[in-house]
Amino acid sequence: MNYDMPAHLKSSVIGAEITIPITRHRLNLGTWQGIYFCEFRNYGGARRLVLTIYS
């Protein structure tokens, strides 16, 4: 039985990547916007965060 199925479903709905505009060397977020990291597994391992910046 796959006990990670709820985690797979949640991550497919939320998504794995985002695009954020940067203006004048700062994140260009609105007043009520934020960035959140979500971990849906009960026993997740180590994670890496990869940032790619295009200019």
ZIURVEN-V957911 format. One record per helix or strand of 2 or more residues. SS is the DSSP state (H for helix, E for strand). FROM is the first residue (numbers start at 1). TO is the last residue. If there is no record, write none. Layout:
BEGIN
ss,from,to
SS,FROM,TO
SS,FROM,TO
END
This chain:
BEGIN
ss,from,to
H,5,14
E,22,23
E,26,27
END
